[in-house]
Amino acid sequence: MSEQETLLRVEDLWVRFPTRNGIVEAVRGISFAVGRERVGIVGESGSGKSMTGRSILRLIRPPGQMTAKEISFKGDNLLDYSERQMRDVRGHKISMVMQDPKFSLNPVMTVGKQISEAYRLHSGASRGDAKRKALEMLEAVQIREPERVYNSYPHEVSGGMGQRIMIAMMLIPDPDLLIADEPTSALDVTVQMRVLAIMDKLVKDRGMGLIFISHDLQLVSSFCDRVIIMYGGKIVETCKASELHNAKHPYTRGLLAALPQIDDPKAKLAVLDRDPVWRDQESVVAYD
Ligand SMILES: Nc1ncnc2c1ncn2[C@@H]1O[C@H](COP(=O)(O)OP(=O)(O)OP(=O)(O)O)[C@@H](O)[C@H]1O
């Protein structure tokens, strides 16, 4: 990734939570950069993936505390931005799609109104133009009866459709970067592949950057250009998805070994033998 293509640069990011038993360090000094490419962040539950995604948009809720040397977007350090400036960044320049649309869509407002209001907020477009744009986006995410869905309430649509609506809503302001946090993990496999294909097409057509957060190494390596592997709040490895098989870190090697083998379905699943040293090992491999 060349310097001028860099959209996002994160330098020495920490997320800490004060608890009764002391400080929990959810993210421990990670640094990475993202260009107009698809970057997957993979790691087990609790490894700090979501906190990393939320930190970029400065969405860590108190008592959680986020610190970093730099979180810059297109050269501007977001850490210097006021809350008002951040509101302009969120959903406008950088959008985030969460796991469950039920928590992100307003249950008492029709789908169409939510999408068109989101658009109007950023573009200042008229009601008519916003409705046209919303219907166009619903079609772009392959919703067959956009007019009917436009007038539906969130509880009247299926999970897969809800997730596509969220994607439509997040993409309507044409962001430069999309952060998708487990966007399809609540969906069954066929719907999941369909939603991913739509997201992939939109990302490619619009030349956006994508940060795709997932615990599913296989999914991420087939869908992304590069993979960042997190363990215990640190980045233990960064590599091209196509070179994942050459991964060096023992945790990544363990994850790869634990994938089911299609050519030998009866093979015994490997057990991840955790070494406490991993948690404190610096990012050992980074080739991008
Ligand atoms: N409110 C909180 N108080 C204390 N610790 C917290 C709090 N919220 C998160 N954490 C800690 O932050 C760590 C990282 O959480 P994060 O949600 O980023 O993990 P994740 O890798 O996204 O996992 P998952 O896939 O389960 O969402 C967790 O292990 C947890 O210990």
The ligand as a Gaussian input file, in Angstrom:
#p B3LYP/6-31G(d) Opt

LIG

0 1
 N      -17.486000      -2.261000      29.771000
 C      -16.388000      -3.017000      29.864000
 N      -15.771000      -3.209000      31.046000
 C      -14.645000      -3.950000      31.151000
 N      -14.061000      -4.573000      30.123000
 C      -14.632000      -4.447000      28.921000
 C      -15.828000      -3.665000      28.722000
 N      -16.172000      -3.724000      27.416000
 C      -15.223000      -4.498000      26.829000
 N      -14.312000      -4.921000      27.728000
 C      -13.137000      -5.759000      27.467000
 O      -12.658000      -5.484000      26.190000
 C      -12.187000      -6.683000      25.606000
 C      -12.281000      -6.578000      24.110000
 O      -13.645000      -6.450000      23.730000
 P      -14.077000      -6.426000      22.197000
 O      -15.565000      -6.258000      22.181000
 O      -13.266000      -5.448000      21.447000
 O      -13.685000      -7.886000      21.725000
 P      -13.985000      -8.567000      20.338000
 O      -12.673000      -9.101000      19.861000
 O      -14.715000      -7.665000      19.429000
 O      -14.896000      -9.768000      20.780000
 P      -16.334000     -10.236000      20.219000
 O      -16.015000     -10.980000      18.964000
 O      -16.849000     -11.116000      21.312000
 O      -17.144000      -8.991000      20.010000
 C      -13.023000      -7.773000      26.210000
 O      -12.238000      -8.901000      26.470000
 C      -13.468000      -7.223000      27.524000
 O      -12.664000      -7.767000      28.541000

